[in-house]
Amino acid sequence: MIGFAAVSRCLEALNIMAAMVFTSAGLLAGLVLGLLDLSVGSEEVKLIAEVTLMLVLFAYASRISVRALHRSTRVRNSCSTRC
């Protein structure tokens, strides 16, 4: 995670998203290097998937523009009062 944070600006310029990096790292660790030997239905896989989803959603949520969100909410609220 810290390694991704260090290079995230450079990767953003190349349109490489966090999900792509974490998926590639997981495939590299599991399939290529053999560091992870997990069955698909195991609790470890479920935990890794949940933590990964949490990190990816946090990364995307941290990029939300609060100003744009307020504008979008105001537009929807004004539309719903007229309809």
mmCIF file of the N, C-alpha and C atoms, coordinates in Angstrom:
data_MODEL
# 
_entry.id   MODEL 
# 
loop_
_atom_site.group_PDB 
_atom_site.id 
_atom_site.type_symbol 
_atom_site.label_atom_id 
_atom_site.label_alt_id 
_atom_site.label_comp_id 
_atom_site.label_asym_id 
_atom_site.label_entity_id 
_atom_site.label_seq_id 
_atom_site.pdbx_PDB_ins_code 
_atom_site.Cartn_x 
_atom_site.Cartn_y 
_atom_site.Cartn_z 
_atom_site.occupancy 
_atom_site.B_iso_or_equiv 
_atom_site.pdbx_formal_charge 
_atom_site.auth_seq_id 
_atom_site.auth_comp_id 
_atom_site.auth_asym_id 
_atom_site.auth_atom_id 
_atom_site.pdbx_PDB_model_num 
ATOM 1   N N  . MET A 1 1  ? 0.829   -1.182  0.000   1.00 0.00 ? 1  MET A N  1 
ATOM 2   C CA . MET A 1 1  ? 0.000   0.000   0.000   1.00 0.00 ? 1  MET A CA 1 
ATOM 3   C C  . MET A 1 1  ? 0.875   1.247   0.000   1.00 0.00 ? 1  MET A C  1 
ATOM 4   N N  . ILE A 1 2  ? 1.903   1.255   0.809   1.00 0.00 ? 2  ILE A N  1 
ATOM 5   C CA . ILE A 1 2  ? 2.800   2.407   0.864   1.00 0.00 ? 2  ILE A CA 1 
ATOM 6   C C  . ILE A 1 2  ? 3.546   2.558   -0.462  1.00 0.00 ? 2  ILE A C  1 
ATOM 7   N N  . GLY A 1 3  ? 3.928   1.434   -1.054  1.00 0.00 ? 3  GLY A N  1 
ATOM 8   C CA . GLY A 1 3  ? 4.597   1.481   -2.356  1.00 0.00 ? 3  GLY A CA 1 
ATOM 9   C C  . GLY A 1 3  ? 3.706   2.075   -3.426  1.00 0.00 ? 3  GLY A C  1 
ATOM 10  N N  . PHE A 1 4  ? 2.416   1.727   -3.406  1.00 0.00 ? 4  PHE A N  1 
ATOM 11  C CA . PHE A 1 4  ? 1.484   2.290   -4.375  1.00 0.00 ? 4  PHE A CA 1 
ATOM 12  C C  . PHE A 1 4  ? 1.321   3.789   -4.147  1.00 0.00 ? 4  PHE A C  1 
ATOM 13  N N  . ALA A 1 5  ? 1.244   4.195   -2.888  1.00 0.00 ? 5  ALA A N  1 
ATOM 14  C CA . ALA A 1 5  ? 1.101   5.621   -2.577  1.00 0.00 ? 5  ALA A CA 1 
ATOM 15  C C  . ALA A 1 5  ? 2.294   6.418   -3.098  1.00 0.00 ? 5  ALA A C  1 
ATOM 16  N N  . ALA A 1 6  ? 3.469   5.814   -3.070  1.00 0.00 ? 6  ALA A N  1 
ATOM 17  C CA . ALA A 1 6  ? 4.676   6.509   -3.519  1.00 0.00 ? 6  ALA A CA 1 
ATOM 18  C C  . ALA A 1 6  ? 4.673   6.757   -5.025  1.00 0.00 ? 6  ALA A C  1 
ATOM 19  N N  . VAL A 1 7  ? 4.039   5.878   -5.783  1.00 0.00 ? 7  VAL A N  1 
ATOM 20  C CA . VAL A 1 7  ? 4.080   6.008   -7.242  1.00 0.00 ? 7  VAL A CA 1 
ATOM 21  C C  . VAL A 1 7  ? 2.707   6.301   -7.849  1.00 0.00 ? 7  VAL A C  1 
ATOM 22  N N  . SER A 1 8  ? 1.716   6.590   -7.031  1.00 0.00 ? 8  SER A N  1 
ATOM 23  C CA . SER A 1 8  ? 0.358   6.750   -7.551  1.00 0.00 ? 8  SER A CA 1 
ATOM 24  C C  . SER A 1 8  ? 0.218   7.917   -8.520  1.00 0.00 ? 8  SER A C  1 
ATOM 25  N N  . ARG A 1 9  ? 0.926   9.010   -8.299  1.00 0.00 ? 9  ARG A N  1 
ATOM 26  C CA . ARG A 1 9  ? 0.854   10.148  -9.238  1.00 0.00 ? 9  ARG A CA 1 
ATOM 27  C C  . ARG A 1 9  ? 1.353   9.767   -10.618 1.00 0.00 ? 9  ARG A C  1 
ATOM 28  N N  . CYS A 1 10 ? 2.463   9.060   -10.664 1.00 0.00 ? 10 CYS A N  1 
ATOM 29  C CA . CYS A 1 10 ? 3.008   8.635   -11.959 1.00 0.00 ? 10 CYS A CA 1 
ATOM 30  C C  . CYS A 1 10 ? 2.062   7.657   -12.651 1.00 0.00 ? 10 CYS A C  1 
ATOM 31  N N  . LEU A 1 11 ? 1.483   6.736   -11.876 1.00 0.00 ? 11 LEU A N  1 
ATOM 32  C CA . LEU A 1 11 ? 0.564   5.763   -12.454 1.00 0.00 ? 11 LEU A CA 1 
ATOM 33  C C  . LEU A 1 11 ? -0.724  6.423   -12.919 1.00 0.00 ? 11 LEU A C  1 
ATOM 34  N N  . GLU A 1 12 ? -1.154  7.464   -12.215 1.00 0.00 ? 12 GLU A N  1 
ATOM 35  C CA . GLU A 1 12 ? -2.373  8.186   -12.616 1.00 0.00 ? 12 GLU A CA 1 
ATOM 36  C C  . GLU A 1 12 ? -2.197  8.819   -13.989 1.00 0.00 ? 12 GLU A C  1 
ATOM 37  N N  . ALA A 1 13 ? -1.005  9.327   -14.258 1.00 0.00 ? 13 ALA A N  1 
ATOM 38  C CA . ALA A 1 13 ? -0.732  9.934   -15.563 1.00 0.00 ? 13 ALA A CA 1 
ATOM 39  C C  . ALA A 1 13 ? -0.802  8.893   -16.678 1.00 0.00 ? 13 ALA A C  1 
ATOM 40  N N  . LEU A 1 14 ? -0.545  7.642   -16.336 1.00 0.00 ? 14 LEU A N  1 
ATOM 41  C CA . LEU A 1 14 ? -0.594  6.556   -17.319 1.00 0.00 ? 14 LEU A CA 1 
ATOM 42  C C  . LEU A 1 14 ? -1.954  5.863   -17.351 1.00 0.00 ? 14 LEU A C  1 
ATOM 43  N N  . ASN A 1 15 ? -2.937  6.386   -16.594 1.00 0.00 ? 15 ASN A N  1 
ATOM 44  C CA . ASN A 1 15 ? -4.280  5.807   -16.489 1.00 0.00 ? 15 ASN A CA 1 
ATOM 45  C C  . ASN A 1 15 ? -4.259  4.385   -15.943 1.00 0.00 ? 15 ASN A C  1 
ATOM 46  N N  . ILE A 1 16 ? -3.387  4.141   -14.977 1.00 0.00 ? 16 ILE A N  1 
ATOM 47  C CA . ILE A 1 16 ? -3.335  2.855   -14.291 1.00 0.00 ? 16 ILE A CA 1 
ATOM 48  C C  . ILE A 1 16 ? -3.993  3.048   -12.927 1.00 0.00 ? 16 ILE A C  1 
ATOM 49  N N  . MET A 1 17 ? -5.083  2.332   -12.692 1.00 0.00 ? 17 MET A N  1 
ATOM 50  C CA . MET A 1 17 ? -5.865  2.487   -11.475 1.00 0.00 ? 17 MET A CA 1 
ATOM 51  C C  . MET A 1 17 ? -5.349  1.573   -10.361 1.00 0.00 ? 17 MET A C  1 
ATOM 52  N N  . ALA A 1 18 ? -5.740  1.897   -9.149  1.00 0.00 ? 18 ALA A N  1 
ATOM 53  C CA . ALA A 1 18 ? -5.327  1.126   -7.978  1.00 0.00 ? 18 ALA A CA 1 
ATOM 54  C C  . ALA A 1 18 ? -5.759  -0.328  -8.087  1.00 0.00 ? 18 ALA A C  1 
ATOM 55  N N  . ALA A 1 19 ? -6.963  -0.561  -8.577  1.00 0.00 ? 19 ALA A N  1 
ATOM 56  C CA . ALA A 1 19 ? -7.460  -1.935  -8.698  1.00 0.00 ? 19 ALA A CA 1 
ATOM 57  C C  . ALA A 1 19 ? -6.550  -2.767  -9.607  1.00 0.00 ? 19 ALA A C  1 
ATOM 58  N N  . MET A 1 20 ? -6.054  -2.150  -10.660 1.00 0.00 ? 20 MET A N  1 
ATOM 59  C CA . MET A 1 20 ? -5.172  -2.858  -11.585 1.00 0.00 ? 20 MET A CA 1 
ATOM 60  C C  . MET A 1 20 ? -3.850  -3.218  -10.903 1.00 0.00 ? 20 MET A C  1 
ATOM 61  N N  . VAL A 1 21 ? -3.334  -2.305  -10.099 1.00 0.00 ? 21 VAL A N  1 
ATOM 62  C CA . VAL A 1 21 ? -2.064  -2.539  -9.404  1.00 0.00 ? 21 VAL A CA 1 
ATOM 63  C C  . VAL A 1 21 ? -2.220  -3.652  -8.372  1.00 0.00 ? 21 VAL A C  1 
ATOM 64  N N  . PHE A 1 22 ? -3.278  -3.574  -7.555  1.00 0.00 ? 22 PHE A N  1 
ATOM 65  C CA . PHE A 1 22 ? -3.465  -4.565  -6.506  1.00 0.00 ? 22 PHE A CA 1 
ATOM 66  C C  . PHE A 1 22 ? -3.785  -5.946  -7.076  1.00 0.00 ? 22 PHE A C  1 
ATOM 67  N N  . THR A 1 23 ? -4.537  -6.002  -8.156  1.00 0.00 ? 23 THR A N  1 
ATOM 68  C CA . THR A 1 23 ? -4.828  -7.282  -8.793  1.00 0.00 ? 23 THR A CA 1 
ATOM 69  C C  . THR A 1 23 ? -3.555  -7.898  -9.361  1.00 0.00 ? 23 THR A C  1 
ATOM 70  N N  . SER A 1 24 ? -2.757  -7.079  -10.005 1.00 0.00 ? 24 SER A N  1 
ATOM 71  C CA . SER A 1 24 ? -1.492  -7.572  -10.559 1.00 0.00 ? 24 SER A CA 1 
ATOM 72  C C  . SER A 1 24 ? -0.555  -8.051  -9.461  1.00 0.00 ? 24 SER A C  1 
ATOM 73  N N  . ALA A 1 25 ? -0.498  -7.316  -8.361  1.00 0.00 ? 25 ALA A N  1 
ATOM 74  C CA . ALA A 1 25 ? 0.358   -7.721  -7.238  1.00 0.00 ? 25 ALA A CA 1 
ATOM 75  C C  . ALA A 1 25 ? -0.118  -9.047  -6.645  1.00 0.00 ? 25 ALA A C  1 
ATOM 76  N N  . GLY A 1 26 ? -1.423  -9.220  -6.537  1.00 0.00 ? 26 GLY A N  1 
ATOM 77  C CA . GLY A 1 26 ? -1.962  -10.480 -6.025  1.00 0.00 ? 26 GLY A CA 1 
ATOM 78  C C  . GLY A 1 26 ? -1.669  -11.645 -6.936  1.00 0.00 ? 26 GLY A C  1 
ATOM 79  N N  . LEU A 1 27 ? -1.824  -11.433 -8.240  1.00 0.00 ? 27 LEU A N  1 
ATOM 80  C CA . LEU A 1 27 ? -1.506  -12.498 -9.197  1.00 0.00 ? 27 LEU A CA 1 
ATOM 81  C C  . LEU A 1 27 ? -0.020  -12.841 -9.168  1.00 0.00 ? 27 LEU A C  1 
ATOM 82  N N  . LEU A 1 28 ? 0.804   -11.822 -9.068  1.00 0.00 ? 28 LEU A N  1 
ATOM 83  C CA . LEU A 1 28 ? 2.251   -12.047 -9.004  1.00 0.00 ? 28 LEU A CA 1 
ATOM 84  C C  . LEU A 1 28 ? 2.617   -12.831 -7.756  1.00 0.00 ? 28 LEU A C  1 
ATOM 85  N N  . ALA A 1 29 ? 2.078   -12.424 -6.610  1.00 0.00 ? 29 ALA A N  1 
ATOM 86  C CA . ALA A 1 29 ? 2.397   -13.103 -5.346  1.00 0.00 ? 29 ALA A CA 1 
ATOM 87  C C  . ALA A 1 29 ? 1.858   -14.527 -5.318  1.00 0.00 ? 29 ALA A C  1 
ATOM 88  N N  . GLY A 1 30 ? 0.666   -14.729 -5.865  1.00 0.00 ? 30 GLY A N  1 
ATOM 89  C CA . GLY A 1 30 ? 0.040   -16.045 -5.773  1.00 0.00 ? 30 GLY A CA 1 
ATOM 90  C C  . GLY A 1 30 ? 0.455   -17.017 -6.847  1.00 0.00 ? 30 GLY A C  1 
ATOM 91  N N  . LEU A 1 31 ? 0.296   -16.618 -8.074  1.00 0.00 ? 31 LEU A N  1 
ATOM 92  C CA . LEU A 1 31 ? 0.519   -17.551 -9.171  1.00 0.00 ? 31 LEU A CA 1 
ATOM 93  C C  . LEU A 1 31 ? 1.977   -17.660 -9.599  1.00 0.00 ? 31 LEU A C  1 
ATOM 94  N N  . VAL A 1 32 ? 2.635   -16.535 -9.724  1.00 0.00 ? 32 VAL A N  1 
ATOM 95  C CA . VAL A 1 32 ? 3.993   -16.545 -10.269 1.00 0.00 ? 32 VAL A CA 1 
ATOM 96  C C  . VAL A 1 32 ? 5.020   -16.920 -9.198  1.00 0.00 ? 32 VAL A C  1 
ATOM 97  N N  . LEU A 1 33 ? 4.972   -16.240 -8.051  1.00 0.00 ? 33 LEU A N  1 
ATOM 98  C CA . LEU A 1 33 ? 5.967   -16.480 -7.009  1.00 0.00 ? 33 LEU A CA 1 
ATOM 99  C C  . LEU A 1 33 ? 5.585   -17.619 -6.068  1.00 0.00 ? 33 LEU A C  1 
ATOM 100 N N  . GLY A 1 34 ? 4.328   -17.996 -6.062  1.00 0.00 ? 34 GLY A N  1 
ATOM 101 C CA . GLY A 1 34 ? 3.886   -19.080 -5.198  1.00 0.00 ? 34 GLY A CA 1 
ATOM 102 C C  . GLY A 1 34 ? 3.850   -18.720 -3.723  1.00 0.00 ? 34 GLY A C  1 
ATOM 103 N N  . LEU A 1 35 ? 3.761   -17.442 -3.394  1.00 0.00 ? 35 LEU A N  1 
ATOM 104 C CA . LEU A 1 35 ? 3.750   -17.021 -1.993  1.00 0.00 ? 35 LEU A CA 1 
ATOM 105 C C  . LEU A 1 35 ? 2.417   -17.314 -1.309  1.00 0.00 ? 35 LEU A C  1 
ATOM 106 N N  . LEU A 1 36 ? 1.353   -17.351 -2.077  1.00 0.00 ? 36 LEU A N  1 
ATOM 107 C CA . LEU A 1 36 ? 0.035   -17.623 -1.519  1.00 0.00 ? 36 LEU A CA 1 
ATOM 108 C C  . LEU A 1 36 ? -0.477  -18.948 -2.070  1.00 0.00 ? 36 LEU A C  1 
ATOM 109 N N  . ASP A 1 37 ? -0.827  -19.851 -1.176  1.00 0.00 ? 37 ASP A N  1 
ATOM 110 C CA . ASP A 1 37 ? -1.381  -21.138 -1.575  1.00 0.00 ? 37 ASP A CA 1 
ATOM 111 C C  . ASP A 1 37 ? -2.739  -21.257 -0.900  1.00 0.00 ? 37 ASP A C  1 
ATOM 112 N N  . LEU A 1 38 ? -3.761  -20.662 -1.519  1.00 0.00 ? 38 LEU A N  1 
ATOM 113 C CA . LEU A 1 38 ? -5.079  -20.585 -0.914  1.00 0.00 ? 38 LEU A CA 1 
ATOM 114 C C  . LEU A 1 38 ? -6.117  -21.244 -1.801  1.00 0.00 ? 38 LEU A C  1 
ATOM 115 N N  . SER A 1 39 ? -7.088  -21.902 -1.169  1.00 0.00 ? 39 SER A N  1 
ATOM 116 C CA . SER A 1 39 ? -8.205  -22.421 -1.942  1.00 0.00 ? 39 SER A CA 1 
ATOM 117 C C  . SER A 1 39 ? -9.236  -21.315 -2.104  1.00 0.00 ? 39 SER A C  1 
ATOM 118 N N  . VAL A 1 40 ? -10.009 -21.380 -3.158  1.00 0.00 ? 40 VAL A N  1 
ATOM 119 C CA . VAL A 1 40 ? -10.931 -20.303 -3.515  1.00 0.00 ? 40 VAL A CA 1 
ATOM 120 C C  . VAL A 1 40 ? -11.960 -20.036 -2.423  1.00 0.00 ? 40 VAL A C  1 
ATOM 121 N N  . GLY A 1 41 ? -12.454 -21.046 -1.747  1.00 0.00 ? 41 GLY A N  1 
ATOM 122 C CA . GLY A 1 41 ? -13.506 -20.871 -0.755  1.00 0.00 ? 41 GLY A CA 1 
ATOM 123 C C  . GLY A 1 41 ? -13.016 -20.643 0.664   1.00 0.00 ? 41 GLY A C  1 
ATOM 124 N N  . SER A 1 42 ? -11.728 -20.443 0.873   1.00 0.00 ? 42 SER A N  1 
ATOM 125 C CA . SER A 1 42 ? -11.194 -20.333 2.233   1.00 0.00 ? 42 SER A CA 1 
ATOM 126 C C  . SER A 1 42 ? -11.496 -18.973 2.859   1.00 0.00 ? 42 SER A C  1 
ATOM 127 N N  . GLU A 1 43 ? -11.429 -18.931 4.168   1.00 0.00 ? 43 GLU A N  1 
ATOM 128 C CA . GLU A 1 43 ? -11.655 -17.683 4.908   1.00 0.00 ? 43 GLU A CA 1 
ATOM 129 C C  . GLU A 1 43 ? -10.568 -16.655 4.612   1.00 0.00 ? 43 GLU A C  1 
ATOM 130 N N  . GLU A 1 44 ? -9.357  -17.122 4.347   1.00 0.00 ? 44 GLU A N  1 
ATOM 131 C CA . GLU A 1 44 ? -8.260  -16.206 4.034   1.00 0.00 ? 44 GLU A CA 1 
ATOM 132 C C  . GLU A 1 44 ? -8.539  -15.436 2.751   1.00 0.00 ? 44 GLU A C  1 
ATOM 133 N N  . VAL A 1 45 ? -9.072  -16.133 1.745   1.00 0.00 ? 45 VAL A N  1 
ATOM 134 C CA . VAL A 1 45 ? -9.403  -15.490 0.473   1.00 0.00 ? 45 VAL A CA 1 
ATOM 135 C C  . VAL A 1 45 ? -10.502 -14.452 0.686   1.00 0.00 ? 45 VAL A C  1 
ATOM 136 N N  . LYS A 1 46 ? -11.492 -14.798 1.496   1.00 0.00 ? 46 LYS A N  1 
ATOM 137 C CA . LYS A 1 46 ? -12.572 -13.862 1.796   1.00 0.00 ? 46 LYS A CA 1 
ATOM 138 C C  . LYS A 1 46 ? -12.027 -12.616 2.488   1.00 0.00 ? 46 LYS A C  1 
ATOM 139 N N  . LEU A 1 47 ? -11.135 -12.802 3.445   1.00 0.00 ? 47 LEU A N  1 
ATOM 140 C CA . LEU A 1 47 ? -10.543 -11.669 4.162   1.00 0.00 ? 47 LEU A CA 1 
ATOM 141 C C  . LEU A 1 47 ? -9.717  -10.794 3.218   1.00 0.00 ? 47 LEU A C  1 
ATOM 142 N N  . ILE A 1 48 ? -8.907  -11.420 2.377   1.00 0.00 ? 48 ILE A N  1 
ATOM 143 C CA . ILE A 1 48 ? -8.085  -10.662 1.419   1.00 0.00 ? 48 ILE A CA 1 
ATOM 144 C C  . ILE A 1 48 ? -8.974  -9.887  0.461   1.00 0.00 ? 48 ILE A C  1 
ATOM 145 N N  . ALA A 1 49 ? -10.048 -10.503 -0.018  1.00 0.00 ? 49 ALA A N  1 
ATOM 146 C CA . ALA A 1 49 ? -10.966 -9.819  -0.933  1.00 0.00 ? 49 ALA A CA 1 
ATOM 147 C C  . ALA A 1 49 ? -11.639 -8.629  -0.255  1.00 0.00 ? 49 ALA A C  1 
ATOM 148 N N  . GLU A 1 50 ? -12.063 -8.789  0.988   1.00 0.00 ? 50 GLU A N  1 
ATOM 149 C CA . GLU A 1 50 ? -12.722 -7.700  1.701   1.00 0.00 ? 50 GLU A CA 1 
ATOM 150 C C  . GLU A 1 50 ? -11.768 -6.533  1.957   1.00 0.00 ? 50 GLU A C  1 
ATOM 151 N N  . VAL A 1 51 ? -10.553 -6.831  2.372   1.00 0.00 ? 51 VAL A N  1 
ATOM 152 C CA . VAL A 1 51 ? -9.566  -5.779  2.625   1.00 0.00 ? 51 VAL A CA 1 
ATOM 153 C C  . VAL A 1 51 ? -9.205  -5.068  1.328   1.00 0.00 ? 51 VAL A C  1 
ATOM 154 N N  . THR A 1 52 ? -9.040  -5.821  0.257   1.00 0.00 ? 52 THR A N  1 
ATOM 155 C CA . THR A 1 52 ? -8.723  -5.217  -1.037  1.00 0.00 ? 52 THR A CA 1 
ATOM 156 C C  . THR A 1 52 ? -9.849  -4.317  -1.510  1.00 0.00 ? 52 THR A C  1 
ATOM 157 N N  . LEU A 1 53 ? -11.077 -4.775  -1.390  1.00 0.00 ? 53 LEU A N  1 
ATOM 158 C CA . LEU A 1 53 ? -12.221 -3.952  -1.771  1.00 0.00 ? 53 LEU A CA 1 
ATOM 159 C C  . LEU A 1 53 ? -12.272 -2.676  -0.947  1.00 0.00 ? 53 LEU A C  1 
ATOM 160 N N  . MET A 1 54 ? -12.023 -2.786  0.342   1.00 0.00 ? 54 MET A N  1 
ATOM 161 C CA . MET A 1 54 ? -12.013 -1.617  1.214   1.00 0.00 ? 54 MET A CA 1 
ATOM 162 C C  . MET A 1 54 ? -10.952 -0.607  0.765   1.00 0.00 ? 54 MET A C  1 
ATOM 163 N N  . LEU A 1 55 ? -9.762  -1.077  0.456   1.00 0.00 ? 55 LEU A N  1 
ATOM 164 C CA . LEU A 1 55 ? -8.685  -0.178  0.036   1.00 0.00 ? 55 LEU A CA 1 
ATOM 165 C C  . LEU A 1 55 ? -8.994  0.485   -1.306  1.00 0.00 ? 55 LEU A C  1 
ATOM 166 N N  . VAL A 1 56 ? -9.531  -0.267  -2.236  1.00 0.00 ? 56 VAL A N  1 
ATOM 167 C CA . VAL A 1 56 ? -9.854  0.287   -3.552  1.00 0.00 ? 56 VAL A CA 1 
ATOM 168 C C  . VAL A 1 56 ? -10.971 1.320   -3.440  1.00 0.00 ? 56 VAL A C  1 
ATOM 169 N N  . LEU A 1 57 ? -12.021 1.004   -2.682  1.00 0.00 ? 57 LEU A N  1 
ATOM 170 C CA . LEU A 1 57 ? -13.119 1.965   -2.509  1.00 0.00 ? 57 LEU A CA 1 
ATOM 171 C C  . LEU A 1 57 ? -12.644 3.224   -1.789  1.00 0.00 ? 57 LEU A C  1 
ATOM 172 N N  . PHE A 1 58 ? -11.770 3.069   -0.813  1.00 0.00 ? 58 PHE A N  1 
ATOM 173 C CA . PHE A 1 58 ? -11.221 4.236   -0.127  1.00 0.00 ? 58 PHE A CA 1 
ATOM 174 C C  . PHE A 1 58 ? -10.409 5.091   -1.093  1.00 0.00 ? 58 PHE A C  1 
ATOM 175 N N  . ALA A 1 59 ? -9.610  4.441   -1.935  1.00 0.00 ? 59 ALA A N  1 
ATOM 176 C CA . ALA A 1 59 ? -8.794  5.193   -2.894  1.00 0.00 ? 59 ALA A CA 1 
ATOM 177 C C  . ALA A 1 59 ? -9.666  5.993   -3.843  1.00 0.00 ? 59 ALA A C  1 
ATOM 178 N N  . TYR A 1 60 ? -10.755 5.397   -4.328  1.00 0.00 ? 60 TYR A N  1 
ATOM 179 C CA . TYR A 1 60 ? -11.643 6.119   -5.238  1.00 0.00 ? 60 TYR A CA 1 
ATOM 180 C C  . TYR A 1 60 ? -12.428 7.202   -4.510  1.00 0.00 ? 60 TYR A C  1 
ATOM 181 N N  . ALA A 1 61 ? -12.874 6.926   -3.297  1.00 0.00 ? 61 ALA A N  1 
ATOM 182 C CA . ALA A 1 61 ? -13.643 7.914   -2.537  1.00 0.00 ? 61 ALA A CA 1 
ATOM 183 C C  . ALA A 1 61 ? -12.786 9.120   -2.168  1.00 0.00 ? 61 ALA A C  1 
ATOM 184 N N  . SER A 1 62 ? -11.495 8.913   -2.000  1.00 0.00 ? 62 SER A N  1 
ATOM 185 C CA . SER A 1 62 ? -10.631 10.033  -1.634  1.00 0.00 ? 62 SER A CA 1 
ATOM 186 C C  . SER A 1 62 ? -10.440 11.011  -2.791  1.00 0.00 ? 62 SER A C  1 
ATOM 187 N N  . ARG A 1 63 ? -10.835 10.628  -3.977  1.00 0.00 ? 63 ARG A N  1 
ATOM 188 C CA . ARG A 1 63 ? -10.699 11.508  -5.141  1.00 0.00 ? 63 ARG A CA 1 
ATOM 189 C C  . ARG A 1 63 ? -11.974 12.296  -5.450  1.00 0.00 ? 63 ARG A C  1 
ATOM 190 N N  . ILE A 1 64 ? -13.030 12.099  -4.666  1.00 0.00 ? 64 ILE A N  1 
ATOM 191 C CA . ILE A 1 64 ? -14.296 12.784  -4.917  1.00 0.00 ? 64 ILE A CA 1 
ATOM 192 C C  . ILE A 1 64 ? -14.144 14.267  -4.612  1.00 0.00 ? 64 ILE A C  1 
ATOM 193 N N  . SER A 1 65 ? -14.622 15.091  -5.507  1.00 0.00 ? 65 SER A N  1 
ATOM 194 C CA . SER A 1 65 ? -14.624 16.532  -5.308  1.00 0.00 ? 65 SER A CA 1 
ATOM 195 C C  . SER A 1 65 ? -15.866 16.906  -4.502  1.00 0.00 ? 65 SER A C  1 
ATOM 196 N N  . VAL A 1 66 ? -15.664 17.435  -3.315  1.00 0.00 ? 66 VAL A N  1 
ATOM 197 C CA . VAL A 1 66 ? -16.793 17.800  -2.458  1.00 0.00 ? 66 VAL A CA 1 
ATOM 198 C C  . VAL A 1 66 ? -17.621 18.898  -3.125  1.00 0.00 ? 66 VAL A C  1 
ATOM 199 N N  . ARG A 1 67 ? -16.973 19.831  -3.778  1.00 0.00 ? 67 ARG A N  1 
ATOM 200 C CA . ARG A 1 67 ? -17.682 20.917  -4.467  1.00 0.00 ? 67 ARG A CA 1 
ATOM 201 C C  . ARG A 1 67 ? -18.599 20.359  -5.561  1.00 0.00 ? 67 ARG A C  1 
ATOM 202 N N  . ALA A 1 68 ? -18.091 19.437  -6.354  1.00 0.00 ? 68 ALA A N  1 
ATOM 203 C CA . ALA A 1 68 ? -18.903 18.833  -7.413  1.00 0.00 ? 68 ALA A CA 1 
ATOM 204 C C  . ALA A 1 68 ? -20.035 17.995  -6.823  1.00 0.00 ? 68 ALA A C  1 
ATOM 205 N N  . LEU A 1 69 ? -19.771 17.344  -5.705  1.00 0.00 ? 69 LEU A N  1 
ATOM 206 C CA . LEU A 1 69 ? -20.810 16.559  -5.043  1.00 0.00 ? 69 LEU A CA 1 
ATOM 207 C C  . LEU A 1 69 ? -21.933 17.461  -4.550  1.00 0.00 ? 69 LEU A C  1 
ATOM 208 N N  . HIS A 1 70 ? -21.593 18.609  -3.979  1.00 0.00 ? 70 HIS A N  1 
ATOM 209 C CA . HIS A 1 70 ? -22.614 19.558  -3.534  1.00 0.00 ? 70 HIS A CA 1 
ATOM 210 C C  . HIS A 1 70 ? -23.436 20.066  -4.715  1.00 0.00 ? 70 HIS A C  1 
ATOM 211 N N  . ARG A 1 71 ? -22.753 20.393  -5.819  1.00 0.00 ? 71 ARG A N  1 
ATOM 212 C CA . ARG A 1 71 ? -23.465 20.855  -7.017  1.00 0.00 ? 71 ARG A CA 1 
ATOM 213 C C  . ARG A 1 71 ? -24.420 19.792  -7.517  1.00 0.00 ? 71 ARG A C  1 
ATOM 214 N N  . SER A 1 72 ? -23.980 18.565  -7.573  1.00 0.00 ? 72 SER A N  1 
ATOM 215 C CA . SER A 1 72 ? -24.803 17.462  -8.055  1.00 0.00 ? 72 SER A CA 1 
ATOM 216 C C  . SER A 1 72 ? -26.008 17.247  -7.144  1.00 0.00 ? 72 SER A C  1 
ATOM 217 N N  . THR A 1 73 ? -25.808 17.344  -5.856  1.00 0.00 ? 73 THR A N  1 
ATOM 218 C CA . THR A 1 73 ? -26.899 17.162  -4.911  1.00 0.00 ? 73 THR A CA 1 
ATOM 219 C C  . THR A 1 73 ? -27.920 18.281  -5.044  1.00 0.00 ? 73 THR A C  1 
ATOM 220 N N  . ARG A 1 74 ? -27.451 19.508  -5.198  1.00 0.00 ? 74 ARG A N  1 
ATOM 221 C CA . ARG A 1 74 ? -28.367 20.637  -5.360  1.00 0.00 ? 74 ARG A CA 1 
ATOM 222 C C  . ARG A 1 74 ? -29.192 20.486  -6.636  1.00 0.00 ? 74 ARG A C  1 
ATOM 223 N N  . VAL A 1 75 ? -28.587 20.024  -7.705  1.00 0.00 ? 75 VAL A N  1 
ATOM 224 C CA . VAL A 1 75 ? -29.307 19.851  -8.967  1.00 0.00 ? 75 VAL A CA 1 
ATOM 225 C C  . VAL A 1 75 ? -30.381 18.786  -8.799  1.00 0.00 ? 75 VAL A C  1 
ATOM 226 N N  . ARG A 1 76 ? -30.054 17.671  -8.164  1.00 0.00 ? 76 ARG A N  1 
ATOM 227 C CA . ARG A 1 76 ? -31.036 16.607  -7.958  1.00 0.00 ? 76 ARG A CA 1 
ATOM 228 C C  . ARG A 1 76 ? -32.148 17.070  -7.026  1.00 0.00 ? 76 ARG A C  1 
ATOM 229 N N  . ASN A 1 77 ? -31.823 17.795  -5.970  1.00 0.00 ? 77 ASN A N  1 
ATOM 230 C CA . ASN A 1 77 ? -32.841 18.263  -5.036  1.00 0.00 ? 77 ASN A CA 1 
ATOM 231 C C  . ASN A 1 77 ? -33.782 19.271  -5.703  1.00 0.00 ? 77 ASN A C  1 
ATOM 232 N N  . SER A 1 78 ? -33.252 20.169  -6.510  1.00 0.00 ? 78 SER A N  1 
ATOM 233 C CA . SER A 1 78 ? -34.111 21.146  -7.161  1.00 0.00 ? 78 SER A CA 1 
ATOM 234 C C  . SER A 1 78 ? -34.997 20.481  -8.223  1.00 0.00 ? 78 SER A C  1 
ATOM 235 N N  . CYS A 1 79 ? -34.489 19.443  -8.863  1.00 0.00 ? 79 CYS A N  1 
ATOM 236 C CA . CYS A 1 79 ? -35.271 18.700  -9.848  1.00 0.00 ? 79 CYS A CA 1 
ATOM 237 C C  . CYS A 1 79 ? -36.393 17.925  -9.175  1.00 0.00 ? 79 CYS A C  1 
ATOM 238 N N  . SER A 1 80 ? -36.115 17.326  -8.035  1.00 0.00 ? 80 SER A N  1 
ATOM 239 C CA . SER A 1 80 ? -37.122 16.501  -7.368  1.00 0.00 ? 80 SER A CA 1 
ATOM 240 C C  . SER A 1 80 ? -38.236 17.356  -6.762  1.00 0.00 ? 80 SER A C  1 
ATOM 241 N N  . THR A 1 81 ? -37.959 18.607  -6.422  1.00 0.00 ? 81 THR A N  1 
ATOM 242 C CA . THR A 1 81 ? -39.024 19.456  -5.870  1.00 0.00 ? 81 THR A CA 1 
ATOM 243 C C  . THR A 1 81 ? -39.941 19.941  -6.969  1.00 0.00 ? 81 THR A C  1 
ATOM 244 N N  . ARG A 1 82 ? -39.435 20.066  -8.192  1.00 0.00 ? 82 ARG A N  1 
ATOM 245 C CA . ARG A 1 82 ? -40.263 20.508  -9.313  1.00 0.00 ? 82 ARG A CA 1 
ATOM 246 C C  . ARG A 1 82 ? -41.089 19.390  -9.915  1.00 0.00 ? 82 ARG A C  1 
ATOM 247 N N  . CYS A 1 83 ? -40.592 18.170  -9.850  1.00 0.00 ? 83 CYS A N  1 
ATOM 248 C CA . CYS A 1 83 ? -41.255 17.025  -10.519 1.00 0.00 ? 83 CYS A CA 1 
ATOM 249 C C  . CYS A 1 83 ? -42.425 16.505  -9.735  1.00 0.00 ? 83 CYS A C  1 
# 
